[in-house]
Each structure stands twice: as C-alpha cells, then as structure tokens.
Amino acid sequence: MPEKITLVGGGLSGSLLAVYLARKGYDVYIYERRPDMRKGDYVGGRSINLALSDRGIRGLERVGLEKEILDISIPMNGRMMHDIEGKLAYQPYGKDGQSIYSVSRGGLNVKLLQLADAYSNIHIFFDMKCTFCDPEQGVTRYTDANGSEVEDKADVVIGTDGAFSAVRDAFMTSRFSYSQTYENFGYKELEITPNGLGEFQMNKNCLHIWPRSSYMMIALPNPGGNFTCTLFMPWEGEVSLESLKTKDDVTAFFNSDFGDAAGLMPGLTQDFFENPTGSLATIRCYPWVKGRTALLGDSAHAVVPFYGQGMNCCFEDCVVLDELVEEFAGNWPQILDAYQKSRKPNADSIATLALQNFMEMRDLVGTDAFRHRKHIEHDLTELYPGIFKSQYELVTFSKTSYKYALDMGAKNDKLLNYIIGEKLEDKLSNKEFMTSLILEKLKS
C-alpha cells in the first residue's frame, strides 16, 4: 500500500478526494497555488455560484457533508425564462420535489478544507505554484510565495489543478492526445441586488434565463437575497462584448435587451467594466494516467458550464476512484487504469451535452415550439416513469452514466419528433397506446 499520495490542487475535487483517501489511511499532501481561502481573502476568478445536483450530493454524502451544504444552498426547481418584453415562462427541471441547488463555490471549498483539517494525515500547503512534474517518478516541485522552491516525492500523484493544469502539461509527450477548444463567447459576472428590505427581487427558487438567440444572461440565487448574473456574449461582432465600449453602451444595451433586469442592477456598469471577462473552453485529453501520476476533474476534462455538471462530474470522478480503491485493495496501477477507462467516455459525453445545452438555453428555450416540446416531455416523465426519463433527468437526477444519458437523449428526440410530427399530443394519457409507442421508439 502506498504510504503517501500528493494532490496538486486543493480546489473542490482535490479537497474532497483528500478526505476520501485520508479515511482509507493514506498520508495525503495537498499543494494549492492560491492563498488559504479560509482566511477570508479568497478571490475565485470564476463563477461564485455552482449548481449542485445528485451526482455532487452523492460525493458529499460519502464524507457526511451533504446536509451542511444543502442547508446553506438554495433549491432551484426549474428555469424561468424572461423574454424581451419581460414576460415570464416557467419550465420545471424534473418531477415534483426534484431540484438543483445554488451553492457558493468558495463556501463549499472552505467547508471541504475545514473537513480536511480534521484529519491528521492530511497536510495542506498554500501559495504553492507547481513548476515541475515527473509523472513516472512521482516528483513535483513548487515555488512558494517567497520564491523558494520545494520538492515533493510521492507514491502516487493526482493532478487536481484545474483546466490549465501544470500536471497535465507534463503529460504532453508522445502518444498523448489533447484538444482545447474555445467557444466564440466570453462571459461577465454581474449582480441583481436585494430590495431595500434585503429580500429577493425575483423568484429565488429558479435559475433565471434571458435567452436572446446569439447571446444570453442567466442568474442564480444567493442566500443574501441577491442573484449572481452571468452574461454570455460573442467576443466580437455587431452585438458583442467588444461592441460595449462605454457605460452608456452597456446601459442602453441592458435597457433594451434585459429591461426587466436592468432596473435591479444598480452596480451594472461598474461590475461590467471592473469584473474580469471569462472564456469558455472544452478540454479533452487521454490517457489520464502516466507512470505514478493521474489527472482528475477539470485537469482531465474541463467543460463549458451550461449543463451545470462541471463540479458534479468532478465529484463523481472522486467517488469512482474511491470505489476502485476498495475494489482493487490499494493496487494503484490497477486502480488508475480502471479509473481512466471508466471515466473517459463519460467525460466526453458530458462535454458534448454541455455544448448542446448552451445552444438550447441560448436559442431555443424562449420559443413556443420548444416550450410545447418540453410540456410533452414533462408529461411523459410523469405518466410513464418506469419507461421514459428525460435526458435532463438522467443527467441531473440519476446515477446512470453520462454516456447512457447522451445516447438516450438522442432516442428521446426521435420519440418526441414522432409525437409532434404525427400530432399525437391528445394520446399522451392513453396508457396502452403510449406505452407501446415509447417501448417501440426507445428500443431502436
């Protein structure tokens, strides 16, 4: 059994994985590039809200943290569409009682690090930038805040250092496949503030979407009564981030395109020009294992955020690895090989699903045809739960693999196309007819 495991990165997946490994008796060392966020000076540089769903909750259940996190999160039962005139249309995410949860990225990371502190066999070092990795030998080097160099050698090294991973850079040799694909969209984080009484100014139990075809804005609730908004726009073009050059440009654009939100955003222009502009990238690579070293989480499979599964997928990586440690009784070559073969097809699938959902959220959710389709899909999930599950339900509220959800989503689309094309909406409650039709269409 290896005595020492080094995790390069103490973010969400690194801190959760550390607890899993410590509970199994491993000596775990975490090297984190950022300062200690528990001191209150955490600056994320990325979205401060995340959507926690069943896969992520299961990851937290294994360390007994799920209730504490759910208590500081806000359930979102569906998405609320805002059209250009400010009219609202609601679409539930799943069946009654099914929700995703808006949770603070920093708050969740702090809770995980605090939990890690309870284990004497977890050692955490902050302000440590990884500058070197030898995957075969398990050697890593770091530069601290004072410029001093620290070297570490471990039996197993796991890169949990995010989309722009230094550990993954060390894999860039022959027979390593890698792609980094950027979308022609950037994003800005903005804020809808509480009213004068500190209350939410919109429905707090929804993920709000302003779909505008070639761009969109979303908003997630925070416990303080505010919403974190994210504007997604093309980098260049007639209507783009580049085109919004002045405060007057931004004010006029929001008044015309997001009129119902603009009046709730007193700090709009300051947020727009002072907050950084983020980019959207999908990263795919393989193999995830080289020598003593493996990639996990965003370092192996960064995805765009439009299915709300980035963190959930990373936590599922941790769960799978934890299960394999048990299955293979600490034989790490077997563990790591089985891990990458299990997770790679699912990581590729959620990357594809996230890109598909971007188009859906941006271009389709506000249309009558899409709402009609969603009503049919929702009725099928309610009336025939034993044989029909929506793709969203499979991804967000089930244990099935992302690959299965992707494949079943394509079959579901064919079924819905047939129902709409043949105008069979009035037969949805005909149990005998519809059961036969669903089984016929979904088996192919």
N, C-alpha and C positions, 0 to 999 in steps of 0.2 A: 504494500500500500504506500503510495507517495506520501511523504510527510509534509510537503509544502506545495501550495498552489498559489500562484501570483495572478491577480486580476489587474489588467491595465485599464483603469477607468472605474470610477466609483459613482457613476450615474445610476439610473433606475435599475437596469439589468445587472450591473456589477454589484450593487449593494444587496439586491435580492439574492443573487447567486452566492454571494459570500456567506449569507446566513444559511442557505441550504448546505453548503459544503462544511461550514463550521459545525453544524448539527450532526454531521457524519464523522466528525473527529479530525478533519483536515486542519492544518495550520495555514491560514489564509492571509495573504498580504495584498492590500489594495493600494495602488498608486494612482492618485487623482490629480489631473492637470490644474483644476480650479482650486481656489481657496476653500476653506471649510464653510460650507453654506449654512451650517448650524449656528454660525456667529451672526447671522442676520444680514450679511452683505452680499448675498447671492444675487448675481446678475446672470440670467439664463441665456439671453441672446436668441432664444427660441420661444415658441408659444408657451404662455404661462398656464394655459388650460389644456387638459387632456381628456379624452373620452374613455373612461374605464368601462369595460364590458365583461362578459362572463369569463373569457379566457384570462384576462388580467386578474379578475377577482379570484379565480382558482389559484393563480400564482400566489396571491396574498394569503389565501386560506391555509396554505401549507406552512406558513410561519405564524398563523394566528393574528394577522394584522387586518383582515378584511373588514371587520366590524368598525374598528377605529377609523379606517379610511372612509368607509361609506358614511360614517357619522359626520365627516367634515366635507362631504361631497353633496352635489345636488342632482337628484334624478331628473333625467330628460326622457319623457315618454314618447316624444315624436318630434318631427320637424315642422316649424311654422314658416310658410312661405310668405314673403312680402312682395307684392307686385309693385309696378312703377307708380301706381296711384295710392299705394298704402293699404290695399285690400289684403286680407289675410286668408290663408288656406292651410289647414292642418292635416298632416299625414302621420298616423301612429307608426312607431317603429316595429311593433310586433303585437302580440296578444295583450289583453288587459293584464297589467302587473309587470310587463316587461319594460325595462328601462336601461338606458346607458347613463353613466354618471360623469358629471363635470367635476374634475378634481384638479387641484393645483399641482403642477409639475414639481415646483420647488418644495411645497409642503409634503408631498409624497416622498420625495427623495430624502428630506430631513427625517421623516419618520423611519425610513428604512435604515438610514445611517445610525439613528438612535438605537434601533433594534440591534444593529451590528455591534454597537458598543457594549451590549450585554454579554458578548462572547469574548472570553479571554484569549481565544485562539484566532481572533480577527485583529489584524494590525493595519491601521489606516494612516496613509501619509498624503498630505495635501500639498498643493503648489509644486507638483512633481510632473514635469513635462517629459514624456517618453521621447528619447532621442535615438535609441538603438534597440533592435531586437534581433536575436539569433534564434529563429524558431526551432532549429534542430537541437540546440543545446539548452534551450530554456533560459537564456541570458537576456536580460533587459537592462537598459541604462536610462537614467533620468537626470534632468537638471532642475535643481530646486530654485526657490525664489531669490536666493543669494548668488546663483550662478554656479554653485558647487555641483559636482557630479556624483551620483550614487549608482552603484551596480547591484543587481539582484540576480540570483540564480535559483530556479525552482524546478521541481519535478514536472510540473505542468504549468503552462502559461495560457491564460484565456484573454483575448482581446475584447474588452467590453468598452472600447473607447470611441464608439460612435461612428457616424457616417464618414468622417475624414480620418480614419483610423491610422495611427502610426504603426500598429502591429500589422495591419493588412499591407502596408507599404513594404514590409519585409517579406511578404509572400510574392512580391512582383518579380518572379523569376520565370524560368521556362515552365511550360505546362500549367500556368495559372491563368484562367480565363477571367476577364474583368471588363465590365462596362459601367460607365457613369453617364446617364442620360438626363440632361436638363430640360425642363419644360420652358416654353417661352412665356413664363409667368413669374412674377415676383409677388411678395406679399408684405403688407404693412399691418402692424398691430395698432388698434385704436381702442377707444373706450366709450361705452354708454354708461353714464353715471347714475347713481340712485337719485330719487327725488329729494326734496327738502326734508322729508321725514326719514330718509335712509332706506326707502322702500324700492323694490324693483319697479321699473317703468314699463316692462313688458312681461309676458308670461315667463316665469322663471323655470318652468318645467319643460321647456322646449329648446331645441337647437334651432336658432332663427337663421333663415337663409333669404338673401335678397338676390335671386338669380337674374342675370342680365345678359344672357347669351354668351358674349365673349369675355365677360368678367362677372364677379360676384362678391358678395360680402356675407360672412357668417358671424354669429355671436353666440357665445357660451356664457352661462350664468356663473357668478362667483358668490360665495357666502356673504360678502359685504354689501350685496344689493346692486352691484354693478355687473356689466357684461364686458367680457373681452371680445372685441370685434377683430376680425381679420379680413382685410380687403385683398382679393386676388385679382391682379390685372396683368395684361401683357406688358413686357418691358418697353416695347416701342410700338408706335402706330398712332393713328388719329385719336383713339381713346386708350390711353396707356399711362403707366407710371411716369414715363418720360414727358408726356403732354401736360402733366400737372406741375407747373413750374413755380407758381406763386400761390400765396394764401388765397387770393381772390379766385384763382383757378380751382383750388380744392373746394372752397365754399360753394362756388357756383355748381360744380360737378355734383357734390353731395345734395345740394338743394334740389337739383333736377332729377337725379337718379336714385337717391336714397332719402327722399324727402321726409318720410316718417321717422327716420333715424337721426337725421342731421340735427334736429332740434333737441335731441337728447345727448348730444356730444359737445359740451362746451369747450373741451380741450382739443377739438378736432384738428385744427391747423397746427397747433404745437405738437401734438402726437405725430401727425403725418410727417413733419419735417425733422423732428428730433429722434423718432424711433428708427432703428435700422431697417433696411429693406432686405427681407429674406429671399432665398432662392429655393426652387423645388427640384429635387433630383431623385432619380431612382438608381440604386446601385445594386448590381448583380455580380457575383463572383463565385468561383469554385476552383479547386477544393477549399474547404474551410479549415482543413487540418494540414499542418506541415510539421513533421517531427513531434516535438513535445508541445506544440502550440496550436490553439484553435481560435476561431473567430465566433463571436456570439452577438446577437442583437443587431443594431444598426451597422456595426462594422462588417457584418456579413450580408446584410440585406436591407439597406435603407429604402424606404418607400415614401411616396407623397402622402399627405395626411388625410385624404378625402374619404377613407373608409373608417377613420378613427381607430385603426388597428395597429399603428406603429408600436406603441408601448405594449399592447396586448399580445402582439406577436413576439416581442422580445421576452416578455414574461413567460410565454408558452415555451420558448427556447429553454428557459431555465427549468421549467417543470419537466420537459422531456429529458434534459441532461440529468436532472436529479433522479428520475425514474431509471435511467440507464445505468447510473452509478450503482443503484441497488441491483438491477438485473444482472450486471456483469461483475458484481462483487469487487469493485475497485480496480478492474483491469482496464487501465486508461487507453491503451491503443484500441481495444475493442469498443470502449465507451465512445470515444471520439469519432471513430469510423461510423458506428451505428447512428450517432447523433447527426452527422452531416448528411448521411443518406436519407434519414427520416425527414429532416427539416428543409432541405434544399427545394424539393418540389413544392412544398407548402409556401415557402418564402417567395418563390417565383409566382405562385398563384395569387397571393395577396398583393404583390406588386401590380399584377395585371388588373385585379379587382379594384385597387385604389385608383388607377388611371381611368378605368371605366366609370367609376363613381364620380370622378371630377367632371366628366362630360355630363353625367346625369344631373348633378347638382347645379352646374353652371347653365346648361342649355335646356333641360327637359322638365325639371320639377315644377316650373310655373305654368306649363301648358295644360290645356284641358284634356288633351289626349293622354298625357302621362298620368294625370290625376285619375282619369277613368280606368286606366290600366292598373293603377295602384289599388283602387277600390275593388276591382275583380280579384287581384292577388290577395288582398286582405280577407275578402270573403272566403276564398279557397282555404286559407290557413285556418280560419275559424271553423268552417264547416267540415273540413276533411283533414284534421290534424294528424291522423295516422298515416296518410299517404302523400300529403302535399306540405312542403315547407318552402317559404320564400328564400331566395338566396341571402337576403339580409339576415333572416332568422338563422340560417345555417352558419353564417359568418359570425354573428354577434351574440347569439343566444344558444349556442350548442357546442358540443365537444367534437363535432365532425371536423375533418381536416379541411384546410383552405382549398386544397386541390379538389376535394369532393364538392365543396360549395361552388367552385368555379364551374365544374362540369355540370352540376345540377342546375345552375343558373341558366346555362345555355338551353337545357331541356325545358325548363320552366318558360323561357321566352317563346319557344315553339308552341307550347300549350296555350299561352296567353294570346299569341298571334292567331291561333286557330279559333279560339273562342270569340275574339273580337272580329276576325275576318268573316266568320260564319254567323255572327250576330246571335250568339248563344247565351247572352247575359241572363235572359229570363229563365234559363235552365239551371242556374247555379245551385239552386236549392233542391233540384231533382237528384236525390241521392243515388239512385240506381244508374241513371244516365251519366251523371258526372263522375261517379266512381269508376265506371268502365272507361270513360274518356281519359281521365287522369292516368290510370294504370297503362292504358294503351300508348299515350303520348310520352310518358316518362320512362317507359321500359326501353325505348329505342335509343 
